[in-house]
Amino acid sequence: MSATPYELRAQLLKQAEGILFARYHQEADRIREDVHLNLKMNPNFDFSTVVYPTMPTTEDIIGEAEKLYKFVQTK
């Protein structure tokens, strides 16, 4: 049975959210590990230079879902 248009949009939003939050957490974990390593090598490491990723916004999620939808629509 095919998904309704509403169900398809909901699924795409959920998938897009998962993709973006996975990227966010992967980048945050990488930065956290880098900070840890820098701190081990240099106890005076300046934390003010660390730039953390920003959380995905609703607009980011919708944009990613639109890209997924566009991909699904191509033959």
Backbone as CSV, one residue per row, in Angstrom:
resi,resn,N_x,N_y,N_z,CA_x,CA_y,CA_z,C_x,C_y,C_z
1,MET,0.840,-1.175,0.000,0.000,0.000,0.000,0.893,1.249,0.000
2,SER,0.584,2.187,-0.836,1.365,3.413,-0.960,1.065,4.362,0.197
3,ALA,2.066,5.149,0.518,1.890,6.174,1.544,1.111,7.337,0.959
4,THR,0.321,7.973,1.807,-0.393,9.169,1.373,0.620,10.307,1.245
5,PRO,0.275,11.370,0.541,1.206,12.504,0.448,1.614,13.038,1.826
6,TYR,0.663,13.064,2.758,0.981,13.524,4.120,2.004,12.588,4.772
7,GLU,1.785,11.278,4.651,2.703,10.305,5.246,4.088,10.395,4.613
8,LEU,4.135,10.587,3.304,5.411,10.727,2.607,6.172,11.950,3.113
9,ARG,5.481,13.074,3.247,6.138,14.288,3.754,6.642,14.078,5.182
10,ALA,5.825,13.434,6.010,6.232,13.175,7.397,7.459,12.268,7.437
11,GLN,7.480,11.245,6.593,8.624,10.340,6.538,9.884,11.068,6.068
12,LEU,9.723,11.913,5.058,10.873,12.659,4.543,11.408,13.649,5.578
13,LEU,10.502,14.293,6.316,10.945,15.209,7.369,11.715,14.457,8.449
14,LYS,11.204,13.304,8.833,11.876,12.509,9.863,13.247,12.046,9.371
15,GLN,13.322,11.612,8.127,14.596,11.170,7.564,15.577,12.345,7.470
16,ALA,15.096,13.490,7.019,15.943,14.681,6.904,16.460,15.105,8.275
17,GLU,15.589,15.075,9.267,15.999,15.416,10.632,17.088,14.457,11.112
18,GLY,16.909,13.182,10.848,17.909,12.195,11.246,19.250,12.424,10.576
19,ILE,19.228,12.732,9.304,20.466,13.002,8.559,21.196,14.203,9.148
20,LEU,20.461,15.302,9.340,21.095,16.533,9.816,21.581,16.412,11.255
21,PHE,20.806,15.750,12.113,21.245,15.607,13.495,22.417,14.639,13.599
22,ALA,22.483,13.632,12.742,23.641,12.734,12.724,24.890,13.513,12.337
23,ARG,24.775,14.371,11.325,25.914,15.213,10.919,26.339,16.131,12.062
24,TYR,25.340,16.748,12.696,25.619,17.668,13.800,26.374,16.948,14.916
25,HIS,25.869,15.797,15.340,26.490,15.069,16.446,27.880,14.551,16.067
26,GLN,28.039,14.132,14.824,29.351,13.668,14.370,30.368,14.804,14.433
27,GLU,29.979,15.976,13.968,30.877,17.133,13.989,31.153,17.583,15.426
28,ALA,30.130,17.615,16.277,30.320,18.007,17.676,31.247,17.029,18.389
29,ASP,31.086,15.732,18.128,31.963,14.724,18.730,33.409,14.889,18.261
30,ARG,33.582,15.183,16.964,34.925,15.386,16.434,35.591,16.583,17.101
31,ILE,34.859,17.660,17.248,35.404,18.868,17.873,35.721,18.606,19.342
32,ARG,34.816,17.911,20.035,35.035,17.590,21.438,36.326,16.754,21.601
33,GLU,36.533,15.795,20.718,37.748,14.980,20.758,38.988,15.826,20.467
34,ASP,38.886,16.722,19.485,40.005,17.617,19.177,40.361,18.488,20.376
35,VAL,39.337,19.017,21.051,39.569,19.853,22.234,40.260,19.025,23.312
36,HIS,39.784,17.821,23.521,40.375,16.944,24.530,41.854,16.693,24.222
37,LEU,42.159,16.371,22.965,43.550,16.117,22.579,44.412,17.367,22.727
38,ASN,43.875,18.508,22.315,44.629,19.764,22.448,44.889,20.089,23.912
39,LEU,43.914,19.819,24.760,44.065,20.104,26.184,45.114,19.189,26.815
40,LYS,45.178,17.938,26.352,46.209,17.017,26.863,47.599,17.503,26.471
41,MET,47.729,18.021,25.249,49.029,18.481,24.768,49.393,19.855,25.324
42,ASN,48.388,20.678,25.584,48.636,22.036,26.038,47.595,22.403,27.109
43,PRO,47.963,22.317,28.373,47.013,22.633,29.443,46.485,24.067,29.395
44,ASN,47.182,24.946,28.685,46.739,26.342,28.564,45.935,26.573,27.288
45,PHE,45.398,25.512,26.722,44.634,25.611,25.480,43.515,26.645,25.626
46,ASP,43.377,27.491,24.632,42.379,28.566,24.650,41.050,28.062,24.081
47,PHE,40.087,27.821,24.968,38.777,27.315,24.554,37.983,28.325,23.736
48,SER,38.345,29.597,23.836,37.575,30.621,23.113,37.756,30.520,21.601
49,THR,38.752,29.750,21.162,38.971,29.598,19.727,38.141,28.461,19.119
50,VAL,37.478,27.689,19.973,36.714,26.526,19.505,35.376,27.000,18.928
51,VAL,35.075,26.519,17.726,33.809,26.856,17.076,32.986,25.572,16.972
52,TYR,31.900,25.537,17.713,31.028,24.367,17.703,29.992,24.501,16.590
53,PRO,29.506,23.380,16.075,28.486,23.453,15.019,27.157,23.947,15.597
54,THR,26.341,24.493,14.732,25.015,24.932,15.170,24.008,23.815,14.930
55,MET,23.030,23.756,15.797,21.977,22.748,15.658,21.193,23.021,14.372
56,PRO,20.738,21.969,13.714,19.913,22.171,12.518,18.613,22.897,12.894
57,THR,18.237,23.828,12.057,16.993,24.568,12.282,15.849,23.874,11.546
58,THR,14.653,24.327,11.826,13.480,23.813,11.113,13.644,24.037,9.617
59,GLU,14.166,25.212,9.251,14.377,25.523,7.841,15.388,24.578,7.210
60,ASP,16.452,24.240,7.961,17.449,23.290,7.469,16.799,21.929,7.201
61,ILE,15.967,21.493,8.132,15.315,20.183,8.010,14.368,20.172,6.819
62,ILE,13.594,21.229,6.661,12.663,21.311,5.526,13.448,21.325,4.217
63,GLY,14.545,22.076,4.184,15.371,22.121,2.972,15.935,20.753,2.618
64,GLU,16.392,20.021,3.615,16.923,18.676,3.381,15.808,17.739,2.914
65,ALA,14.629,17.871,3.508,13.488,17.044,3.096,13.105,17.346,1.651
66,GLU,13.169,18.608,1.263,12.863,18.973,-0.125,13.872,18.350,-1.090
67,LYS,15.144,18.307,-0.689,16.151,17.648,-1.533,15.844,16.162,-1.670
68,LEU,15.459,15.523,-0.571,15.105,14.110,-0.612,13.886,13.884,-1.495
69,TYR,12.894,14.770,-1.375,11.676,14.639,-2.164,11.989,14.783,-3.664
70,LYS,12.849,15.746,-3.957,13.246,15.967,-5.353,13.928,14.720,-5.905
71,PHE,14.778,14.095,-5.106,15.452,12.878,-5.514,14.443,11.742,-5.759
72,VAL,13.481,11.620,-4.871,12.466,10.567,-4.985,11.638,10.765,-6.281
73,GLN,11.414,12.007,-6.656,10.571,12.313,-7.819,11.281,12.095,-9.153
74,THR,12.617,12.069,-9.146,13.338,11.880,-10.405,13.309,10.413,-10.804
75,LYS,13.279,10.199,-12.094,13.208,8.823,-12.601,14.542,8.365,-13.113
